[in-house]
Amino acid sequence: KRYQGKGYGMEDLQETLKTKLCLMLKINILSLFYHVDNVNAKKLYSSFGFMETGILMDKSIFAIKEIDSNNKKIIKS
């Protein structure tokens, strides 16, 4: 909790999405889980275009973000 609300998650996510690592590895979809009660995580991931899939596992929501590997850019929602 001492790291929450300080912008570290946003910084890391921004860095990951703006690098071309995903594109070099030919990754088409990024996926993640976050706890259903974690409103801040939902807000953060939604702001980066992650979409909830409706899949729930152990009180965690599964979300995905598509990457446009043909055009070499991250798809924004």
Solvent accessible surface area in square Angstrom, and as a share of the most:
residue,aa,sasa,rsa
1,K,200,0.85
2,R,175,0.64
3,Y,127,0.48
4,Q,114,0.51
5,G,85,0.82
6,K,123,0.52
7,G,37,0.36
8,Y,105,0.40
9,G,40,0.39
10,M,87,0.39
11,E,113,0.51
12,D,95,0.49
13,L,22,0.11
14,Q,86,0.38
15,E,93,0.42
16,T,57,0.33
17,L,15,0.08
18,K,143,0.61
19,T,54,0.31
20,K,119,0.50
21,L,90,0.45
22,C,5,0.03
23,L,14,0.07
24,M,140,0.62
25,L,111,0.55
26,K,160,0.68
27,I,56,0.29
28,N,89,0.46
29,I,86,0.44
30,L,30,0.15
31,S,62,0.40
32,L,34,0.17
33,F,94,0.39
34,Y,14,0.05
35,H,77,0.34
36,V,59,0.34
37,D,109,0.56
38,N,56,0.29
39,V,110,0.63
40,N,113,0.58
41,A,14,0.11
42,K,97,0.41
43,K,147,0.62
44,L,34,0.17
45,Y,47,0.18
46,S,59,0.38
47,S,80,0.52
48,F,36,0.15
49,G,6,0.06
50,F,13,0.05
51,M,121,0.54
52,E,83,0.37
53,T,52,0.30
54,G,72,0.69
55,I,88,0.45
56,L,111,0.55
57,M,110,0.49
58,D,134,0.69
59,K,139,0.59
60,S,23,0.15
61,I,28,0.14
62,F,43,0.18
63,A,1,0.01
64,I,47,0.24
65,K,7,0.03
66,E,100,0.45
67,I,8,0.04
68,D,27,0.14
69,S,31,0.20
70,N,139,0.71
71,N,97,0.50
72,K,120,0.51
73,K,115,0.49
74,I,31,0.16
75,I,71,0.36
76,K,176,0.74
77,S,113,0.73
